[in-house]
């Protein structure tokens, strides 16, 4: 948590210093930039907590950007393996009263993101996504062995707010948060994943990367 707050303070400080304390926001801008279409690749890290344990997802987003304010595409996420969660009731005769549970989970989504505010290189956007995934749950029995509990699919829906700052023409780090809702899942998975989350994100505009880094063009 301390590292997260430090990163947030550094991120906000960089944005404010880069903006030279001038802040003239435009709400719901119709377009940002001249180009209509740009390919987009994003790396995503989303975190929440359950019983003081971190719930971490790492993801990759592939999509396109239209007029600089509409972004859409596909997202692929995988839960960090090795985390053990307790305080979850497991309906198995050989499970302890306070069984430990592991999840092996991943999901894919369709996302849409709209820029709602733009001021210089700073922006606020509202991402929304819906998708489906698969999870394998394992529980520790009274002998201390992890055993398969259930393997099934689930549905996910999420929304949030993301702040981004364009450092160069082709790269945009961001920080934000939102809410993740889980459907068609076991109670164990739902109570672990259906929670508010915060996210770190880095978006790369491939077309701009090719122009400014490979071809070394300048505006």
SETI-426697 format. One line per field, with one value per atom (N, C-alpha, C): x negated, y negated, z; residue number from 1. Coordinates in steps of 0.001 Angstrom, whole numbers. Layout:
BEGIN
c1 = (X:...)
c2 = (Y:...)
c3 = (Z:...)
resi = (NUM:...)
//
This chain:
BEGIN
c1 = (-828:0:-867:-1977:-2853:-3446:-3843:-4382:-3332:-2088:-1003:-787:-749:-557:-1731:-2941:-4112:-4032:-3659:-3526:-2447:-1354:-278:-743:-1451:-1943:-2930:-3818:-4782:-4070:-3062:-2305:-1594:-911:-213:-1210:-2340:-3343:-3918:-4162:-4675:-3662:-2392:-1371:-1277:-1291:-1155:-2364:-3539:-4731:-4798:-4382:-4403:-3372:-2260:-1235:-1571:-2653:-3076:-1918:-1134:-54:1024:1072:2169:3168:4417:5430:6684:6835:7997:8672:9481:10051:11157:11242:12343:13107:14380:15184:15873:15861:16428:15944:14628:14114:14550:14927:15330:14169:12962:11777:10538:9455:8153:7131:6441:5498:6169:5336:5833:6213:5501:5725:7008:7743:8997:8780:7871:7691:6238:6061:4731:4827:3922:3887:3383:3835:3546:3175:2105:1706:1557:2143:2059:1705:858:517:1192:1831:2770:2457:2443:2297:3411:4279:5416:5321:5565:5402:6580:6953:7934:7451:8275:7864:9038:8711:9711:9066:9639:9082:7594:7261:5889:4932:5426:4591:4809:3734:3835:4465:5359:5925:5415:4498:3798:4165:4434:4640:3685:3089:2228:2855:2845:3571:2914:3444:3025:4260:4253:5372:4916:5710:5444:6668:6468:7637:7268:8168:7997:8520:8024:8442:9011:10193:10857:10963:10398:10398:9789:9025:8353:9222:10529:11419:12237:12288:13006:11999:11983:11082:11883:11593:12310:11433:11758:10967:11183:10151:10197:9164:9528:8613:8477:7257:6981:6272:6820:6323:6075:5037:4683:4422:4996:4824:3436:2808:1503:1593:780:830:-17:312:-454:147:1136:1787:2740:2730:3590:4547:5829:6863:7541:7752:8447:9736:10464:11738:12841:12658:13649:14242:15548:16218:16217:15654:15588:16467:17413:18375:17805:16825:16232:16019:16299:16182:14765:13755:12377:11713:12490:11942:11984:10977:10962:11993:12253:13274:12880:11580:11085:10131:10698:9879:9132:7981:7232:7551:7686:8133:7175:6931:6181:7070:6843:7587:6607:6932:6233:7272:7221:8313:7782:8584:8301:9587:9621:10821:10463:11354:11223:12414:12199:13261:13307:14458:14613:14717:13926:13927:14243:14763:14954:14550:13832:13336:13573:14182:14481:13731:13008:12342:13396:13503:14507:13910:12582:11933:10531:10135:8807:8265:7043:6382:4901:4463:3079:2831:1822:1503:2210:2980:3698:5126:5620:6996:7607:8933:9718:10612:10715:11531:12333:13437:14313:14362:13556:13587:14736:15315:16353:15994:16162:15835:16781:16950:17761:17076:17126:16438:16745:15946:16129:14769:14728:13464:13668:12569:12586:11735:12148:11424:11352:10213:10036:9762:10571:10427:9864:8903:8306:8405:8645:8735:7770:7335:6434:7261:7035:7785:7111:7687:7175:5770:5375:4024:3004:3472:2556:2274:3101:2918:3958:3518:4456:5132:6451:7242:8166:8442:9376:10762:11338:12661:13704:13482:14406:13663:14062:13541:14713:14887:16049:15826:16754:16687:17396:17159:17827:17908:18747:18907:18440:17958:17426:17893:18169:18526:17839:17262:16562:16648:16391:16400:15502:15065:14194:13839:12819:12286:10772:10179:8745:8158:7083:6330:5075:4810:3627:2877:1575:761:-178:-144:-990:-2374:-3352:-4737:-5367:-5216:-5655:-4447:-4667:-3561:-2948:-3740:-3323:-3092:-3299:-3158:-2385:-1448:-572:-445:-1168:-928:348:975:2220:2429:3330:3687:5172:5874:7297:7871:9174:9848:11242:11896:13240:13843:14872:15596:15713:15427:15533:16678:17624:18759:18623:18925:18792:20169:20445:21727:21485:22509:22476:21246:20916:19724:20070:19137:19322:19279:19896:19824:18396:17512:16124:15422:15635:15001:15625:16940:17626:17163:17101:16723:15247:14435:13023:12766:13446:13149:14101:15321:16298:16019:15102:14645:14152:14062:13398:11931:11384:9987:9328:8005:7241:6317:5931:5226:4081:3001:1920:1977:1707:1873:841:355:-525:25:394:913:-156:-293:-1259:-515:-699:-98:-1095:-800:-1771:-2097:-1077:-1328:-2255:-2035:-2889:-4293:-4380:-5685:-6478:-5819:-6494:-6955:-6087:-6441:-7602:-7489:-8442:-9686:-9607:-10778:-11474:-10722:-11328:-11714:-10742:-11002:-11629:-11550:-12111:-11523:-10202:-9523:-9274:-9054:-8738:-7528:-6692:-5505:-5888)
c2 = (1203:0:-1260:-1238:-2407:-2658:-1584:-1728:-2277:-1835:-2318:-3814:-4260:-5685:-6504:-5965:-6674:-6842:-5766:-5842:-6842:-6871:-7817:-9250:-9535:-10889:-11310:-10391:-10704:-10974:-10157:-10318:-11672:-12018:-13308:-14457:-14314:-15362:-15610:-14532:-14676:-15379:-15014:-15646:-17139:-17499:-18905:-19718:-19141:-19873:-20023:-18982:-19050:-20043:-20167:-21123:-22559:-22732:-24054:-24777:-23996:-24511:-25236:-25015:-25530:-24407:-24685:-23638:-24210:-23930:-24382:-23157:-22464:-21196:-21403:-20453:-20375:-19095:-19229:-18077:-17496:-16169:-15436:-16007:-16035:-16570:-15690:-16286:-15486:-14783:-15331:-14726:-15318:-14523:-14972:-14538:-15468:-15125:-15110:-14936:-14998:-13630:-12587:-11282:-10641:-9983:-9360:-8018:-7207:-5846:-5606:-4943:-4553:-3188:-2254:-976:-1192:-364:-572:748:718:1849:1326:2016:1568:2710:2401:3353:2894:3833:3497:4317:3674:4368:3887:4811:4455:5192:4474:5064:4700:5663:5446:6250:6355:7102:7883:9005:9827:10382:10054:10493:10147:8914:8406:9135:9830:10474:9789:9622:8978:9924:9375:10074:9340:9980:9309:9937:9078:9494:8703:9402:8774:8986:7941:8052:7367:7681:7105:6647:5403:4867:4602:5068:4858:4202:3089:2426:1270:313:-847:-2083:-3225:-4518:-5339:-5913:-6699:-8156:-9050:-10492:-10857:-9952:-10239:-10161:-9902:-9922:-8635:-7805:-6535:-5402:-4498:-3355:-2081:-1082:178:1316:2531:3679:4844:5687:6897:6817:7349:7421:8855:9234:10588:10486:11156:11011:12374:12415:13634:13303:14090:13882:14355:13591:13969:15274:16240:17548:17547:18462:18622:17954:17069:16426:17405:17413:18288:17425:17731:16947:17805:17214:17916:17175:17699:17094:17384:18416:18802:20155:20233:21472:22421:23614:24620:25801:26129:27190:28550:29013:30326:30982:32283:32934:32970:32954:33026:31661:30581:29233:28778:28018:27481:26374:25972:24941:23614:23352:22122:22517:23110:23673:22596:22971:22094:22472:21432:21643:20950:21605:21010:20944:19906:19759:19692:20393:20264:19733:18443:17796:16888:16764:15839:15498:14340:13967:13053:13009:12134:11189:9975:8963:8205:7608:6556:5248:4250:2998:1805:777:-532:-1597:-2592:-3655:-4997:-5912:-7246:-8295:-9163:-10282:-11322:-11637:-12589:-13953:-14018:-15301:-15270:-16385:-16489:-17879:-17921:-19197:-19032:-19521:-19310:-17830:-17309:-15883:-15028:-15657:-14943:-14642:-13463:-13104:-12232:-12264:-11341:-10547:-9242:-8392:-7436:-6939:-6010:-4681:-3706:-2403:-1527:-767:221:1509:2644:3906:5012:5999:7173:8378:9519:10676:11947:12952:14264:14909:15829:16491:17875:18443:19783:19782:20561:20621:22063:22390:23650:23306:23862:23592:24830:24593:25665:25299:26268:26035:26959:26524:27334:28182:29491:30382:30452:31270:31348:31936:32646:33218:32231:31047:30041:30138:30900:31064:30238:29540:28792:29749:29739:30615:29784:30275:29567:29478:28299:28075:27967:27051:26889:26202:26508:25837:25484:24187:23754:22359:21922:20592:19565:18298:17212:16015:15049:13823:12637:11603:10436:9166:8140:6814:5791:4768:3777:2389:1396:-9:-789:-1962:-2744:-4086:-4714:-5993:-5863:-6357:-6243:-7599:-7993:-9197:-8782:-9452:-9158:-10444:-10271:-11411:-10962:-11667:-11308:-11898:-11030:-11472:-11801:-10883:-11092:-10933:-11049:-10907:-9506:-8521:-7125:-6361:-6964:-6219:-7036:-6355:-7010:-6142:-6461:-5765:-6277:-5446:-5851:-5184:-5772:-5247:-5508:-4539:-4726:-3610:-3486:-2454:-2220:-1206:-875:234:843:1914:3103:4298:5526:6376:6752:7580:8957:9998:11382:12031:12759:13440:14905:15724:17134:17852:17581:18144:18727:19486:20027:18900:19084:18043:17732:18742:18534:17562:17754:16862:15475:15414:14122:13248:13807:12976:12582:13290:12950:11887:11980:11102:9926:10030:8953:7844:6964:5925:4708:3561:2418:2745:2152:2385:1069:1061:-49:519:-324:172:-749:-117:-806:-382:-1324:-1014:-1769:-1131:-1782:-1491:-2539:-2395:-2823:-2025:-2310:-2464:-3596:-3842:-3393:-2246:-1624:-2497:-3160:-4020:-5168:-5789:-6889:-6391:-5199:-4609:-4404:-3892:-3657:-4977:-6002:-7285:-7964:-8036:-8861:-8124:-6802:-6041:-5333:-4662:-3928:-4872:-5659:-6575:-7889:-8158:-9379:-10640:-10602:-11786:-12759:-14004:-15023:-15806:-16247:-17026:-18470)
c3 = (0:0:0:745:765:-610:-1299:-2642:-3595:-3434:-4279:-4078:-2831:-2549:-3068:-2923:-3424:-4939:-5642:-7097:-7499:-6731:-7026:-6854:-5752:-5513:-6595:-6992:-8038:-9358:-9658:-10905:-10936:-9860:-9803:-9850:-9163:-9179:-10554:-11297:-12651:-13548:-13387:-14213:-13928:-12635:-12277:-12723:-12547:-12952:-14462:-15184:-16642:-17162:-16466:-16870:-16466:-15698:-15242:-14548:-13842:-13024:-13825:-15133:-15950:-16147:-15889:-15947:-16590:-17870:-18612:-19220:-18460:-18941:-19972:-20863:-21809:-21520:-21196:-20820:-22053:-22123:-23260:-24599:-24786:-26052:-27226:-28361:-29522:-30186:-30031:-30639:-29987:-29977:-29502:-30552:-31162:-32214:-33580:-34611:-35974:-36535:-36139:-36747:-36217:-37129:-36724:-36040:-36575:-36061:-35663:-34515:-34062:-33381:-33722:-33002:-31581:-30673:-29249:-28583:-27805:-26958:-25540:-24566:-23184:-22245:-21261:-20216:-18930:-18258:-17198:-15950:-14783:-13505:-12586:-12178:-11324:-9999:-8919:-7595:-6691:-5878:-4821:-3618:-2590:-1407:-844:-206:475:1730:2888:4171:4279:3920:3998:3068:2071:1059:-287:-1043:-2336:-3360:-4161:-5313:-6544:-7276:-8364:-9711:-10678:-12061:-12950:-13900:-14890:-16255:-17082:-18334:-19507:-20673:-21942:-22693:-23182:-23955:-25385:-26339:-27758:-28372:-29056:-29616:-30514:-30599:-31466:-30764:-31209:-30684:-31829:-31616:-32651:-32214:-33003:-32736:-31379:-30801:-29547:-28313:-28456:-27296:-27138:-28159:-28081:-28220:-27240:-27277:-27041:-27814:-27669:-28171:-27705:-28110:-27171:-27056:-26247:-25134:-23974:-22842:-22357:-21970:-21497:-20149:-19131:-17762:-17129:-16300:-15585:-14130:-13244:-11806:-11375:-10514:-9999:-9215:-9583:-8928:-7663:-6762:-5539:-4324:-4521:-3380:-2702:-1379:-586:223:152:820:1884:3047:4122:4447:5418:5784:4788:3970:2974:3357:3430:3783:2587:2765:1710:2105:1263:1548:1135:1898:1686:3051:3178:4496:5044:4157:4627:4722:4566:4679:6127:6521:7877:8009:9247:9481:8843:8773:8154:7038:5986:4922:4150:3626:2743:1302:461:-918:-1877:-3011:-4104:-5339:-6151:-7395:-8565:-9623:-10900:-11872:-12145:-12870:-13972:-15007:-16095:-16807:-17460:-18198:-19364:-20335:-21504:-21539:-22014:-22013:-23334:-23564:-24563:-23794:-24167:-23404:-24293:-23653:-24284:-23269:-23737:-22867:-23537:-22804:-23324:-22527:-23216:-22564:-22186:-20896:-20431:-20119:-19956:-19694:-20279:-20904:-21483:-21208:-20677:-20391:-20694:-21833:-22232:-22481:-21823:-21947:-20901:-20052:-18999:-19439:-19072:-19411:-18332:-18271:-17473:-18415:-18176:-19028:-18162:-18725:-18009:-18764:-18355:-19007:-18493:-19402:-19090:-19819:-19163:-19825:-19368:-20239:-19941:-20567:-19879:-20418:-19658:-19925:-19314:-19096:-18146:-17848:-17281:-16816:-16249:-14985:-14006:-12745:-12248:-11674:-10956:-9502:-8612:-7190:-6497:-5604:-4819:-3345:-2501:-1067:-344:842:1661:2621:2594:3482:4850:5739:7105:7154:6093:6029:5476:5025:4517:3035:2302:859:107:-930:-1762:-2739:-2725:-3582:-4479:-5679:-6564:-5935:-6027:-5460:-6567:-7493:-8608:-9750:-10968:-12144:-13036:-13279:-14036:-14615:-15435:-16006:-15142:-15428:-14730:-15666:-15310:-16083:-15251:-15925:-15225:-15918:-15114:-15613:-14721:-15321:-14526:-15125:-14278:-14704:-13752:-14202:-13346:-13952:-13373:-13832:-13890:-14981:-15172:-15548:-14876:-15227:-15976:-17097:-17901:-18202:-18393:-18811:-19924:-21047:-22178:-21980:-21738:-21556:-22905:-23849:-25218:-26139:-27431:-28371:-28330:-27897:-28080:-26779:-25625:-24373:-23343:-22649:-21684:-20424:-19344:-18081:-17427:-16606:-15973:-14632:-13872:-12546:-12329:-11749:-11497:-10653:-10715:-9926:-10445:-9875:-10322:-9488:-10043:-9371:-10316:-9792:-10568:-10001:-10866:-10483:-11119:-10344:-10791:-10827:-11920:-12089:-12469:-12211:-12611:-12065:-10810:-10185:-8823:-8261:-6922:-5895:-4737:-3697:-3277:-3290:-2892:-3836:-5137:-6102:-6066:-5931:-5930:-4770:-3565:-2420:-2461:-3228:-3334:-4399:-5544:-6679:-6833:-6333:-6519:-5513:-5908:-4992:-5769:-5094:-5733:-5999:-7033:-7367:-7755:-7699:-8251:-9319:-10257:-11429:-11828:-12293:-12981:-14444:-15335:-16744:-17566:-18623:-19582:-20971:-21706:-23062:-24056:-25126:-26179:-27498:-28154:-29465:-30528:-31159:-32057:-33255:-33811:-34951:-34611:-33445:-33012:-32662:-32088:-31790:-33080:-34104:-35382:-35997:-35949:-36544:-35818:-34486:-33730:-33292:-33118:-32650:-33808:-34669:-35777:-36921:-37387:-38485:-38036:-36721:-36136:-36762:-37000:-37499:-36354:-36676:-35671:-36161:-35185:-35530:-35860)
resi = (1:1:1:2:2:2:3:3:3:4:4:4:5:5:5:6:6:6:7:7:7:8:8:8:9:9:9:10:10:10:11:11:11:12:12:12:13:13:13:14:14:14:15:15:15:16:16:16:17:17:17:18:18:18:19:19:19:20:20:20:21:21:21:22:22:22:23:23:23:24:24:24:25:25:25:26:26:26:27:27:27:28:28:28:29:29:29:30:30:30:31:31:31:32:32:32:33:33:33:34:34:34:35:35:35:36:36:36:37:37:37:38:38:38:39:39:39:40:40:40:41:41:41:42:42:42:43:43:43:44:44:44:45:45:45:46:46:46:47:47:47:48:48:48:49:49:49:50:50:50:51:51:51:52:52:52:53:53:53:54:54:54:55:55:55:56:56:56:57:57:57:58:58:58:59:59:59:60:60:60:61:61:61:62:62:62:63:63:63:64:64:64:65:65:65:66:66:66:67:67:67:68:68:68:69:69:69:70:70:70:71:71:71:72:72:72:73:73:73:74:74:74:75:75:75:76:76:76:77:77:77:78:78:78:79:79:79:80:80:80:81:81:81:82:82:82:83:83:83:84:84:84:85:85:85:86:86:86:87:87:87:88:88:88:89:89:89:90:90:90:91:91:91:92:92:92:93:93:93:94:94:94:95:95:95:96:96:96:97:97:97:98:98:98:99:99:99:100:100:100:101:101:101:102:102:102:103:103:103:104:104:104:105:105:105:106:106:106:107:107:107:108:108:108:109:109:109:110:110:110:111:111:111:112:112:112:113:113:113:114:114:114:115:115:115:116:116:116:117:117:117:118:118:118:119:119:119:120:120:120:121:121:121:122:122:122:123:123:123:124:124:124:125:125:125:126:126:126:127:127:127:128:128:128:129:129:129:130:130:130:131:131:131:132:132:132:133:133:133:134:134:134:135:135:135:136:136:136:137:137:137:138:138:138:139:139:139:140:140:140:141:141:141:142:142:142:143:143:143:144:144:144:145:145:145:146:146:146:147:147:147:148:148:148:149:149:149:150:150:150:151:151:151:152:152:152:153:153:153:154:154:154:155:155:155:156:156:156:157:157:157:158:158:158:159:159:159:160:160:160:161:161:161:162:162:162:163:163:163:164:164:164:165:165:165:166:166:166:167:167:167:168:168:168:169:169:169:170:170:170:171:171:171:172:172:172:173:173:173:174:174:174:175:175:175:176:176:176:177:177:177:178:178:178:179:179:179:180:180:180:181:181:181:182:182:182:183:183:183:184:184:184:185:185:185:186:186:186:187:187:187:188:188:188:189:189:189:190:190:190:191:191:191:192:192:192:193:193:193:194:194:194:195:195:195:196:196:196:197:197:197:198:198:198:199:199:199:200:200:200:201:201:201:202:202:202:203:203:203:204:204:204:205:205:205:206:206:206:207:207:207:208:208:208:209:209:209:210:210:210:211:211:211:212:212:212:213:213:213:214:214:214:215:215:215:216:216:216:217:217:217:218:218:218:219:219:219)
//
